[in-house]
C-alpha cells in the first residue's frame, strides 16, 4: 500500500523494477535475455542515495506475481487424483467433454478445507455439483468445492485458509466419493495443478 505523501516511480512503459543489492547484472541479463545497455537506472524515491534498476518491456513471471500479491492456494484435500483438468471421456455420456477442475478421491466424510481464506459466496445444492461451496478471494479468484456430503459453512461468512468447509460425499453427478475442486478467475476456469503451491495428487 502506498502511504500518504509518498513518492512513487511511474514508468511510461511496461517493465520491472529491481533492487541492485538483490540482483547481479549477469543474473538479470541471463534471466530476461537482454544486454547490459537495456538495463536502466533510476533514483529510489524513498532513499535518494540509492539507485534501482528498471528493465523495460519485460514482465514478472506468474510465480513472481503470485509471490508479490500473496495469491497462493493450498490443497483442499489429500487423496488420489482420479480426474484432471481438461478434455476427458465423461463417465456418464461416454463422450469427450471438458472437465474444468480436478477430482480428488477420499473416504466419505473426510474434511474438505478452504484452499485460501475469503468470503463464502455460495453454499448449497447446485445440480451436477451436488452440495457446493464457492469461496470468493482477492483479485477476482474463486474456488469451488463440489459433491460434498455435508456443508459446514454459511453464505456471507469470512473463512480462513485451511478452515473446514464440508465433508467428502457423493452428491450430484458422481461415480463415488470424491471432491471436485475448481479455481476460477474473472469467470475463467484455471488448471489447479498450474497454480503455485498446489500440491500434486498424482
PyMOL CGO cylinders between C-alpha atoms (Angstrom):
from pymol import cmd
from pymol.cgo import CYLINDER

trace = [
    CYLINDER, 0.00, 0.00, 0.00, 1.29, 3.49, -0.89, 0.3, 1, 1, 1, 1, 1, 1,
    CYLINDER, 1.29, 3.49, -0.89, 1.50, 5.76, 2.14, 0.3, 1, 1, 1, 1, 1, 1,
    CYLINDER, 1.50, 5.76, 2.14, 0.10, 9.30, 2.09, 0.3, 1, 1, 1, 1, 1, 1,
    CYLINDER, 0.10, 9.30, 2.09, 2.52, 11.89, 0.64, 0.3, 1, 1, 1, 1, 1, 1,
    CYLINDER, 2.52, 11.89, 0.64, 4.96, 9.19, -0.50, 0.3, 1, 1, 1, 1, 1, 1,
    CYLINDER, 4.96, 9.19, -0.50, 6.81, 9.43, -3.83, 0.3, 1, 1, 1, 1, 1, 1,
    CYLINDER, 6.81, 9.43, -3.83, 6.48, 6.63, -6.35, 0.3, 1, 1, 1, 1, 1, 1,
    CYLINDER, 6.48, 6.63, -6.35, 8.06, 5.84, -9.71, 0.3, 1, 1, 1, 1, 1, 1,
    CYLINDER, 8.06, 5.84, -9.71, 5.52, 5.55, -12.53, 0.3, 1, 1, 1, 1, 1, 1,
    CYLINDER, 5.52, 5.55, -12.53, 7.24, 4.49, -15.77, 0.3, 1, 1, 1, 1, 1, 1,
    CYLINDER, 7.24, 4.49, -15.77, 5.54, 5.23, -19.10, 0.3, 1, 1, 1, 1, 1, 1,
    CYLINDER, 5.54, 5.23, -19.10, 6.25, 1.74, -20.42, 0.3, 1, 1, 1, 1, 1, 1,
    CYLINDER, 6.25, 1.74, -20.42, 5.86, -1.88, -19.33, 0.3, 1, 1, 1, 1, 1, 1,
    CYLINDER, 5.86, -1.88, -19.33, 8.76, -3.08, -17.23, 0.3, 1, 1, 1, 1, 1, 1,
    CYLINDER, 8.76, -3.08, -17.23, 10.10, -4.33, -13.91, 0.3, 1, 1, 1, 1, 1, 1,
    CYLINDER, 10.10, -4.33, -13.91, 11.94, -2.51, -11.10, 0.3, 1, 1, 1, 1, 1, 1,
    CYLINDER, 11.94, -2.51, -11.10, 14.75, -4.50, -9.43, 0.3, 1, 1, 1, 1, 1, 1,
    CYLINDER, 14.75, -4.50, -9.43, 16.94, -3.84, -6.41, 0.3, 1, 1, 1, 1, 1, 1,
    CYLINDER, 16.94, -3.84, -6.41, 20.67, -3.91, -7.41, 0.3, 1, 1, 1, 1, 1, 1,
    CYLINDER, 20.67, -3.91, -7.41, 21.52, -5.22, -3.95, 0.3, 1, 1, 1, 1, 1, 1,
    CYLINDER, 21.52, -5.22, -3.95, 19.45, -8.35, -4.65, 0.3, 1, 1, 1, 1, 1, 1,
    CYLINDER, 19.45, -8.35, -4.65, 20.15, -8.84, -8.36, 0.3, 1, 1, 1, 1, 1, 1,
    CYLINDER, 20.15, -8.84, -8.36, 23.51, -9.10, -10.13, 0.3, 1, 1, 1, 1, 1, 1,
    CYLINDER, 23.51, -9.10, -10.13, 23.82, -7.62, -13.63, 0.3, 1, 1, 1, 1, 1, 1,
    CYLINDER, 23.82, -7.62, -13.63, 24.79, -11.02, -15.05, 0.3, 1, 1, 1, 1, 1, 1,
    CYLINDER, 24.79, -11.02, -15.05, 21.76, -12.65, -13.41, 0.3, 1, 1, 1, 1, 1, 1,
    CYLINDER, 21.76, -12.65, -13.41, 19.40, -10.05, -14.92, 0.3, 1, 1, 1, 1, 1, 1,
    CYLINDER, 19.40, -10.05, -14.92, 20.92, -10.42, -18.40, 0.3, 1, 1, 1, 1, 1, 1,
    CYLINDER, 20.92, -10.42, -18.40, 20.57, -14.20, -18.29, 0.3, 1, 1, 1, 1, 1, 1,
    CYLINDER, 20.57, -14.20, -18.29, 17.06, -14.24, -16.83, 0.3, 1, 1, 1, 1, 1, 1,
    CYLINDER, 17.06, -14.24, -16.83, 15.47, -11.66, -19.14, 0.3, 1, 1, 1, 1, 1, 1,
    CYLINDER, 15.47, -11.66, -19.14, 17.64, -12.37, -22.23, 0.3, 1, 1, 1, 1, 1, 1,
    CYLINDER, 17.64, -12.37, -22.23, 18.71, -8.75, -22.64, 0.3, 1, 1, 1, 1, 1, 1,
    CYLINDER, 18.71, -8.75, -22.64, 22.00, -6.89, -23.00, 0.3, 1, 1, 1, 1, 1, 1,
    CYLINDER, 22.00, -6.89, -23.00, 23.52, -4.66, -20.32, 0.3, 1, 1, 1, 1, 1, 1,
    CYLINDER, 23.52, -4.66, -20.32, 22.61, -1.48, -22.24, 0.3, 1, 1, 1, 1, 1, 1,
    CYLINDER, 22.61, -1.48, -22.24, 18.91, -2.32, -21.80, 0.3, 1, 1, 1, 1, 1, 1,
    CYLINDER, 18.91, -2.32, -21.80, 19.16, -2.05, -18.01, 0.3, 1, 1, 1, 1, 1, 1,
    CYLINDER, 19.16, -2.05, -18.01, 18.18, 1.47, -16.95, 0.3, 1, 1, 1, 1, 1, 1,
    CYLINDER, 18.18, 1.47, -16.95, 18.98, 3.13, -13.62, 0.3, 1, 1, 1, 1, 1, 1,
    CYLINDER, 18.98, 3.13, -13.62, 16.68, 5.33, -11.56, 0.3, 1, 1, 1, 1, 1, 1,
    CYLINDER, 16.68, 5.33, -11.56, 16.86, 7.13, -8.25, 0.3, 1, 1, 1, 1, 1, 1,
    CYLINDER, 16.86, 7.13, -8.25, 14.97, 5.43, -5.45, 0.3, 1, 1, 1, 1, 1, 1,
    CYLINDER, 14.97, 5.43, -5.45, 12.25, 7.94, -4.35, 0.3, 1, 1, 1, 1, 1, 1,
    CYLINDER, 12.25, 7.94, -4.35, 12.33, 6.57, -0.80, 0.3, 1, 1, 1, 1, 1, 1,
    CYLINDER, 12.33, 6.57, -0.80, 16.12, 6.66, -0.47, 0.3, 1, 1, 1, 1, 1, 1,
    CYLINDER, 16.12, 6.66, -0.47, 17.62, 9.24, -2.90, 0.3, 1, 1, 1, 1, 1, 1,
    CYLINDER, 17.62, 9.24, -2.90, 21.13, 7.93, -2.25, 0.3, 1, 1, 1, 1, 1, 1,
    CYLINDER, 21.13, 7.93, -2.25, 20.13, 4.54, -3.61, 0.3, 1, 1, 1, 1, 1, 1,
    CYLINDER, 20.13, 4.54, -3.61, 19.86, 3.52, -7.27, 0.3, 1, 1, 1, 1, 1, 1,
    CYLINDER, 19.86, 3.52, -7.27, 17.40, 0.95, -8.58, 0.3, 1, 1, 1, 1, 1, 1,
    CYLINDER, 17.40, 0.95, -8.58, 17.25, -0.86, -11.92, 0.3, 1, 1, 1, 1, 1, 1,
    CYLINDER, 17.25, -0.86, -11.92, 14.40, -0.66, -14.41, 0.3, 1, 1, 1, 1, 1, 1,
    CYLINDER, 14.40, -0.66, -14.41, 14.11, -3.35, -17.10, 0.3, 1, 1, 1, 1, 1, 1,
    CYLINDER, 14.11, -3.35, -17.10, 11.73, -2.14, -19.86, 0.3, 1, 1, 1, 1, 1, 1,
    CYLINDER, 11.73, -2.14, -19.86, 9.46, -4.38, -21.93, 0.3, 1, 1, 1, 1, 1, 1,
    CYLINDER, 9.46, -4.38, -21.93, 9.55, -7.37, -19.56, 0.3, 1, 1, 1, 1, 1, 1,
    CYLINDER, 9.55, -7.37, -19.56, 7.01, -8.83, -17.13, 0.3, 1, 1, 1, 1, 1, 1,
    CYLINDER, 7.01, -8.83, -17.13, 7.21, -10.73, -13.87, 0.3, 1, 1, 1, 1, 1, 1,
    CYLINDER, 7.21, -10.73, -13.87, 6.63, -14.45, -14.15, 0.3, 1, 1, 1, 1, 1, 1,
    CYLINDER, 6.63, -14.45, -14.15, 3.37, -15.90, -12.84, 0.3, 1, 1, 1, 1, 1, 1,
    CYLINDER, 3.37, -15.90, -12.84, 5.19, -17.26, -9.80, 0.3, 1, 1, 1, 1, 1, 1,
    CYLINDER, 5.19, -17.26, -9.80, 6.75, -13.85, -9.06, 0.3, 1, 1, 1, 1, 1, 1,
    CYLINDER, 6.75, -13.85, -9.06, 3.39, -12.08, -9.38, 0.3, 1, 1, 1, 1, 1, 1,
    CYLINDER, 3.39, -12.08, -9.38, 1.85, -14.70, -7.14, 0.3, 1, 1, 1, 1, 1, 1,
    CYLINDER, 1.85, -14.70, -7.14, 4.53, -14.16, -4.50, 0.3, 1, 1, 1, 1, 1, 1,
    CYLINDER, 4.53, -14.16, -4.50, 4.04, -10.37, -4.56, 0.3, 1, 1, 1, 1, 1, 1,
    CYLINDER, 4.04, -10.37, -4.56, 0.23, -10.43, -4.44, 0.3, 1, 1, 1, 1, 1, 1,
    CYLINDER, 0.23, -10.43, -4.44, 0.08, -13.27, -1.94, 0.3, 1, 1, 1, 1, 1, 1,
    CYLINDER, 0.08, -13.27, -1.94, -2.37, -15.21, -4.10, 0.3, 1, 1, 1, 1, 1, 1,
    CYLINDER, -2.37, -15.21, -4.10, -1.39, -18.81, -3.38, 0.3, 1, 1, 1, 1, 1, 1,
    CYLINDER, -1.39, -18.81, -3.38, -3.58, -21.83, -2.76, 0.3, 1, 1, 1, 1, 1, 1,
    CYLINDER, -3.58, -21.83, -2.76, -3.18, -24.92, -0.62, 0.3, 1, 1, 1, 1, 1, 1,
    CYLINDER, -3.18, -24.92, -0.62, -4.60, -28.33, -1.42, 0.3, 1, 1, 1, 1, 1, 1,
    CYLINDER, -4.60, -28.33, -1.42, -8.16, -28.62, -0.06, 0.3, 1, 1, 1, 1, 1, 1,
    CYLINDER, -8.16, -28.62, -0.06, -7.84, -32.36, 0.46, 0.3, 1, 1, 1, 1, 1, 1,
    CYLINDER, -7.84, -32.36, 0.46, -5.14, -35.02, 0.33, 0.3, 1, 1, 1, 1, 1, 1,
    CYLINDER, -5.14, -35.02, 0.33, -6.20, -38.01, -1.71, 0.3, 1, 1, 1, 1, 1, 1,
    CYLINDER, -6.20, -38.01, -1.71, -5.85, -39.75, -5.07, 0.3, 1, 1, 1, 1, 1, 1,
    CYLINDER, -5.85, -39.75, -5.07, -6.40, -37.63, -8.18, 0.3, 1, 1, 1, 1, 1, 1,
    CYLINDER, -6.40, -37.63, -8.18, -8.94, -39.54, -10.26, 0.3, 1, 1, 1, 1, 1, 1,
    CYLINDER, -8.94, -39.54, -10.26, -9.57, -36.97, -12.98, 0.3, 1, 1, 1, 1, 1, 1,
    CYLINDER, -9.57, -36.97, -12.98, -7.55, -33.95, -14.09, 0.3, 1, 1, 1, 1, 1, 1,
    CYLINDER, -7.55, -33.95, -14.09, -8.28, -30.62, -15.74, 0.3, 1, 1, 1, 1, 1, 1,
    CYLINDER, -8.28, -30.62, -15.74, -9.02, -30.67, -19.47, 0.3, 1, 1, 1, 1, 1, 1,
    CYLINDER, -9.02, -30.67, -19.47, -10.76, -32.88, -22.00, 0.3, 1, 1, 1, 1, 1, 1,
    CYLINDER, -10.76, -32.88, -22.00, -11.66, -36.41, -20.91, 0.3, 1, 1, 1, 1, 1, 1,
    CYLINDER, -11.66, -36.41, -20.91, -14.22, -39.14, -21.54, 0.3, 1, 1, 1, 1, 1, 1,
    CYLINDER, -14.22, -39.14, -21.54, -17.30, -38.32, -19.48, 0.3, 1, 1, 1, 1, 1, 1,
    CYLINDER, -17.30, -38.32, -19.48, -18.25, -41.46, -17.49, 0.3, 1, 1, 1, 1, 1, 1,
    CYLINDER, -18.25, -41.46, -17.49, -21.97, -40.63, -17.76, 0.3, 1, 1, 1, 1, 1, 1,
    CYLINDER, -21.97, -40.63, -17.76, -22.33, -39.96, -21.50, 0.3, 1, 1, 1, 1, 1, 1,
    CYLINDER, -22.33, -39.96, -21.50, -19.22, -41.83, -22.72, 0.3, 1, 1, 1, 1, 1, 1,
    CYLINDER, -19.22, -41.83, -22.72, -18.18, -38.81, -24.81, 0.3, 1, 1, 1, 1, 1, 1,
    CYLINDER, -18.18, -38.81, -24.81, -15.18, -36.46, -24.71, 0.3, 1, 1, 1, 1, 1, 1,
    CYLINDER, -15.18, -36.46, -24.71, -16.10, -33.37, -22.68, 0.3, 1, 1, 1, 1, 1, 1,
    CYLINDER, -16.10, -33.37, -22.68, -14.19, -30.61, -20.90, 0.3, 1, 1, 1, 1, 1, 1,
    CYLINDER, -14.19, -30.61, -20.90, -13.54, -31.09, -17.18, 0.3, 1, 1, 1, 1, 1, 1,
    CYLINDER, -13.54, -31.09, -17.18, -12.96, -27.72, -15.52, 0.3, 1, 1, 1, 1, 1, 1,
    CYLINDER, -12.96, -27.72, -15.52, -11.24, -28.87, -12.34, 0.3, 1, 1, 1, 1, 1, 1,
    CYLINDER, -11.24, -28.87, -12.34, -9.62, -31.82, -10.60, 0.3, 1, 1, 1, 1, 1, 1,
    CYLINDER, -9.62, -31.82, -10.60, -11.32, -34.72, -8.84, 0.3, 1, 1, 1, 1, 1, 1,
    CYLINDER, -11.32, -34.72, -8.84, -9.69, -35.96, -5.63, 0.3, 1, 1, 1, 1, 1, 1,
    CYLINDER, -9.69, -35.96, -5.63, -10.94, -39.25, -4.22, 0.3, 1, 1, 1, 1, 1, 1,
    CYLINDER, -10.94, -39.25, -4.22, -11.07, -39.75, -0.45, 0.3, 1, 1, 1, 1, 1, 1,
    CYLINDER, -11.07, -39.75, -0.45, -13.16, -41.52, 2.14, 0.3, 1, 1, 1, 1, 1, 1,
    CYLINDER, -13.16, -41.52, 2.14, -16.71, -40.31, 2.54, 0.3, 1, 1, 1, 1, 1, 1,
    CYLINDER, -16.71, -40.31, 2.54, -16.94, -37.85, 5.40, 0.3, 1, 1, 1, 1, 1, 1,
    CYLINDER, -16.94, -37.85, 5.40, -13.31, -36.71, 5.23, 0.3, 1, 1, 1, 1, 1, 1,
    CYLINDER, -13.31, -36.71, 5.23, -12.98, -32.97, 5.87, 0.3, 1, 1, 1, 1, 1, 1,
    CYLINDER, -12.98, -32.97, 5.87, -12.53, -30.61, 2.91, 0.3, 1, 1, 1, 1, 1, 1,
    CYLINDER, -12.53, -30.61, 2.91, -10.63, -27.44, 3.77, 0.3, 1, 1, 1, 1, 1, 1,
    CYLINDER, -10.63, -27.44, 3.77, -10.51, -23.94, 2.26, 0.3, 1, 1, 1, 1, 1, 1,
    CYLINDER, -10.51, -23.94, 2.26, -7.71, -23.64, -0.26, 0.3, 1, 1, 1, 1, 1, 1,
    CYLINDER, -7.71, -23.64, -0.26, -7.44, -19.97, 0.66, 0.3, 1, 1, 1, 1, 1, 1,
    CYLINDER, -7.44, -19.97, 0.66, -9.25, -17.62, 3.01, 0.3, 1, 1, 1, 1, 1, 1,
    CYLINDER, -9.25, -17.62, 3.01, -12.10, -15.48, 1.71, 0.3, 1, 1, 1, 1, 1, 1,
    CYLINDER, -12.10, -15.48, 1.71, -15.85, -14.93, 1.72, 0.3, 1, 1, 1, 1, 1, 1,
    CYLINDER, -15.85, -14.93, 1.72, -18.36, -17.76, 1.36, 0.3, 1, 1, 1, 1, 1, 1,
    CYLINDER, -18.36, -17.76, 1.36, -20.09, -16.77, -1.90, 0.3, 1, 1, 1, 1, 1, 1,
    CYLINDER, -20.09, -16.77, -1.90, -22.29, -19.87, -2.30, 0.3, 1, 1, 1, 1, 1, 1,
    CYLINDER, -22.29, -19.87, -2.30, -23.12, -22.79, -0.01, 0.3, 1, 1, 1, 1, 1, 1,
    CYLINDER, -23.12, -22.79, -0.01, -25.98, -25.02, -1.13, 0.3, 1, 1, 1, 1, 1, 1,
    CYLINDER, -25.98, -25.02, -1.13, -27.03, -27.71, -3.63, 0.3, 1, 1, 1, 1, 1, 1,
    CYLINDER, -27.03, -27.71, -3.63, -26.24, -26.99, -7.30, 0.3, 1, 1, 1, 1, 1, 1,
    CYLINDER, -26.24, -26.99, -7.30, -27.36, -29.59, -9.88, 0.3, 1, 1, 1, 1, 1, 1,
    CYLINDER, -27.36, -29.59, -9.88, -24.43, -31.73, -11.07, 0.3, 1, 1, 1, 1, 1, 1,
    CYLINDER, -24.43, -31.73, -11.07, -22.08, -30.27, -8.46, 0.3, 1, 1, 1, 1, 1, 1,
    CYLINDER, -22.08, -30.27, -8.46, -24.28, -31.57, -5.66, 0.3, 1, 1, 1, 1, 1, 1,
    CYLINDER, -24.28, -31.57, -5.66, -23.67, -29.78, -2.38, 0.3, 1, 1, 1, 1, 1, 1,
    CYLINDER, -23.67, -29.78, -2.38, -21.35, -26.96, -3.45, 0.3, 1, 1, 1, 1, 1, 1,
    CYLINDER, -21.35, -26.96, -3.45, -19.29, -24.32, -1.64, 0.3, 1, 1, 1, 1, 1, 1,
    CYLINDER, -19.29, -24.32, -1.64, -17.80, -21.37, -3.53, 0.3, 1, 1, 1, 1, 1, 1,
    CYLINDER, -17.80, -21.37, -3.53, -15.27, -19.08, -1.84, 0.3, 1, 1, 1, 1, 1, 1,
    CYLINDER, -15.27, -19.08, -1.84, -14.56, -15.59, -3.18, 0.3, 1, 1, 1, 1, 1, 1,
    CYLINDER, -14.56, -15.59, -3.18, -10.93, -14.43, -2.89, 0.3, 1, 1, 1, 1, 1, 1,
    CYLINDER, -10.93, -14.43, -2.89, -8.91, -11.36, -3.84, 0.3, 1, 1, 1, 1, 1, 1,
    CYLINDER, -8.91, -11.36, -3.84, -8.25, -10.18, -7.40, 0.3, 1, 1, 1, 1, 1, 1,
    CYLINDER, -8.25, -10.18, -7.40, -11.20, -11.97, -8.95, 0.3, 1, 1, 1, 1, 1, 1,
    CYLINDER, -11.20, -11.97, -8.95, -10.32, -15.51, -7.79, 0.3, 1, 1, 1, 1, 1, 1,
    CYLINDER, -10.32, -15.51, -7.79, -12.93, -18.08, -6.73, 0.3, 1, 1, 1, 1, 1, 1,
    CYLINDER, -12.93, -18.08, -6.73, -12.52, -21.68, -5.54, 0.3, 1, 1, 1, 1, 1, 1,
    CYLINDER, -12.52, -21.68, -5.54, -15.27, -24.30, -5.88, 0.3, 1, 1, 1, 1, 1, 1,
    CYLINDER, -15.27, -24.30, -5.88, -15.75, -27.46, -3.79, 0.3, 1, 1, 1, 1, 1, 1,
    CYLINDER, -15.75, -27.46, -3.79, -18.33, -29.90, -5.14, 0.3, 1, 1, 1, 1, 1, 1,
    CYLINDER, -18.33, -29.90, -5.14, -20.10, -33.20, -4.30, 0.3, 1, 1, 1, 1, 1, 1,
    CYLINDER, -20.10, -33.20, -4.30, -19.95, -32.55, -0.54, 0.3, 1, 1, 1, 1, 1, 1,
    CYLINDER, -19.95, -32.55, -0.54, -21.83, -34.87, 1.78, 0.3, 1, 1, 1, 1, 1, 1,
    CYLINDER, -21.83, -34.87, 1.78, -22.32, -32.01, 4.23, 0.3, 1, 1, 1, 1, 1, 1,
    CYLINDER, -22.32, -32.01, 4.23, -21.67, -28.25, 4.13, 0.3, 1, 1, 1, 1, 1, 1,
    CYLINDER, -21.67, -28.25, 4.13, -20.11, -26.80, 7.28, 0.3, 1, 1, 1, 1, 1, 1,
    CYLINDER, -20.11, -26.80, 7.28, -20.12, -23.06, 6.44, 0.3, 1, 1, 1, 1, 1, 1,
    CYLINDER, -20.12, -23.06, 6.44, -22.79, -20.45, 5.77, 0.3, 1, 1, 1, 1, 1, 1,
    CYLINDER, -22.79, -20.45, 5.77, -23.04, -17.89, 3.00, 0.3, 1, 1, 1, 1, 1, 1,
    CYLINDER, -23.04, -17.89, 3.00, -21.64, -14.38, 3.54, 0.3, 1, 1, 1, 1, 1, 1,
    CYLINDER, -21.64, -14.38, 3.54, -19.21, -15.52, 6.25, 0.3, 1, 1, 1, 1, 1, 1,
    CYLINDER, -19.21, -15.52, 6.25, -15.46, -14.93, 6.25, 0.3, 1, 1, 1, 1, 1, 1,
    CYLINDER, -15.46, -14.93, 6.25, -13.32, -18.06, 6.43, 0.3, 1, 1, 1, 1, 1, 1,
    CYLINDER, -13.32, -18.06, 6.43, -9.59, -18.69, 6.84, 0.3, 1, 1, 1, 1, 1, 1,
    CYLINDER, -9.59, -18.69, 6.84, -7.17, -20.78, 4.80, 0.3, 1, 1, 1, 1, 1, 1,
    CYLINDER, -7.17, -20.78, 4.80, -7.44, -24.40, 5.95, 0.3, 1, 1, 1, 1, 1, 1,
    CYLINDER, -7.44, -24.40, 5.95, -10.82, -23.98, 7.62, 0.3, 1, 1, 1, 1, 1, 1,
    CYLINDER, -10.82, -23.98, 7.62, -13.18, -26.94, 7.22, 0.3, 1, 1, 1, 1, 1, 1,
    CYLINDER, -13.18, -26.94, 7.22, -15.85, -26.22, 4.58, 0.3, 1, 1, 1, 1, 1, 1,
    CYLINDER, -15.85, -26.22, 4.58, -17.57, -29.57, 4.32, 0.3, 1, 1, 1, 1, 1, 1,
    CYLINDER, -17.57, -29.57, 4.32, -17.16, -33.33, 4.06, 0.3, 1, 1, 1, 1, 1, 1,
    CYLINDER, -17.16, -33.33, 4.06, -16.36, -35.54, 1.07, 0.3, 1, 1, 1, 1, 1, 1,
    CYLINDER, -16.36, -35.54, 1.07, -19.51, -37.04, -0.39, 0.3, 1, 1, 1, 1, 1, 1,
    CYLINDER, -19.51, -37.04, -0.39, -21.31, -38.35, -3.46, 0.3, 1, 1, 1, 1, 1, 1,
    CYLINDER, -21.31, -38.35, -3.46, -23.97, -35.68, -4.07, 0.3, 1, 1, 1, 1, 1, 1,
    CYLINDER, -23.97, -35.68, -4.07, -24.59, -34.56, -7.66, 0.3, 1, 1, 1, 1, 1, 1,
    CYLINDER, -24.59, -34.56, -7.66, -23.16, -36.41, -10.68, 0.3, 1, 1, 1, 1, 1, 1,
    CYLINDER, -23.16, -36.41, -10.68, -20.57, -38.74, -9.17, 0.3, 1, 1, 1, 1, 1, 1,
    CYLINDER, -20.57, -38.74, -9.17, -19.38, -42.31, -9.51, 0.3, 1, 1, 1, 1, 1, 1,
    CYLINDER, -19.38, -42.31, -9.51, -18.01, -42.46, -5.96, 0.3, 1, 1, 1, 1, 1, 1,
    CYLINDER, -18.01, -42.46, -5.96, -16.94, -40.30, -3.01, 0.3, 1, 1, 1, 1, 1, 1,
    CYLINDER, -16.94, -40.30, -3.01, -14.60, -37.51, -4.11, 0.3, 1, 1, 1, 1, 1, 1,
    CYLINDER, -14.60, -37.51, -4.11, -14.09, -33.75, -4.14, 0.3, 1, 1, 1, 1, 1, 1,
    CYLINDER, -14.09, -33.75, -4.14, -14.46, -31.80, -7.38, 0.3, 1, 1, 1, 1, 1, 1,
    CYLINDER, -14.46, -31.80, -7.38, -12.21, -28.74, -6.99, 0.3, 1, 1, 1, 1, 1, 1,
    CYLINDER, -12.21, -28.74, -6.99, -12.00, -25.72, -9.29, 0.3, 1, 1, 1, 1, 1, 1,
    CYLINDER, -12.00, -25.72, -9.29, -10.10, -22.43, -9.32, 0.3, 1, 1, 1, 1, 1, 1,
    CYLINDER, -10.10, -22.43, -9.32, -11.61, -19.62, -11.38, 0.3, 1, 1, 1, 1, 1, 1,
    CYLINDER, -11.61, -19.62, -11.38, -10.51, -16.08, -12.08, 0.3, 1, 1, 1, 1, 1, 1,
    CYLINDER, -10.51, -16.08, -12.08, -12.70, -13.40, -13.65, 0.3, 1, 1, 1, 1, 1, 1,
    CYLINDER, -12.70, -13.40, -13.65, -15.07, -16.06, -14.93, 0.3, 1, 1, 1, 1, 1, 1,
    CYLINDER, -15.07, -16.06, -14.93, -12.43, -18.34, -16.48, 0.3, 1, 1, 1, 1, 1, 1,
    CYLINDER, -12.43, -18.34, -16.48, -11.60, -21.82, -15.19, 0.3, 1, 1, 1, 1, 1, 1,
    CYLINDER, -11.60, -21.82, -15.19, -7.90, -22.34, -14.39, 0.3, 1, 1, 1, 1, 1, 1,
    CYLINDER, -7.90, -22.34, -14.39, -5.93, -25.56, -14.10, 0.3, 1, 1, 1, 1, 1, 1,
    CYLINDER, -5.93, -25.56, -14.10, -5.43, -26.03, -10.33, 0.3, 1, 1, 1, 1, 1, 1,
    CYLINDER, -5.43, -26.03, -10.33, -2.26, -28.03, -10.95, 0.3, 1, 1, 1, 1, 1, 1,
    CYLINDER, -2.26, -28.03, -10.95, -0.64, -24.99, -12.59, 0.3, 1, 1, 1, 1, 1, 1,
    CYLINDER, -0.64, -24.99, -12.59, -1.25, -22.79, -9.54, 0.3, 1, 1, 1, 1, 1, 1,
    CYLINDER, -1.25, -22.79, -9.54, 1.89, -22.32, -7.39, 0.3, 1, 1, 1, 1, 1, 1,
    CYLINDER, 1.89, -22.32, -7.39, 1.95, -24.32, -4.15, 0.3, 1, 1, 1, 1, 1, 1,
    CYLINDER, 1.95, -24.32, -4.15, -0.99, -26.51, -5.18, 0.3, 1, 1, 1, 1, 1, 1,
    CYLINDER, -0.99, -26.51, -5.18, 0.00, -30.00, -4.01, 0.3, 1, 1, 1, 1, 1, 1,
    CYLINDER, 0.00, -30.00, -4.01, 0.38, -32.75, -6.59, 0.3, 1, 1, 1, 1, 1, 1,
    CYLINDER, 0.38, -32.75, -6.59, -2.18, -35.55, -6.14, 0.3, 1, 1, 1, 1, 1, 1,
    CYLINDER, -2.18, -35.55, -6.14, -0.83, -37.92, -8.79, 0.3, 1, 1, 1, 1, 1, 1,
]
cmd.load_cgo(trace, "trace")
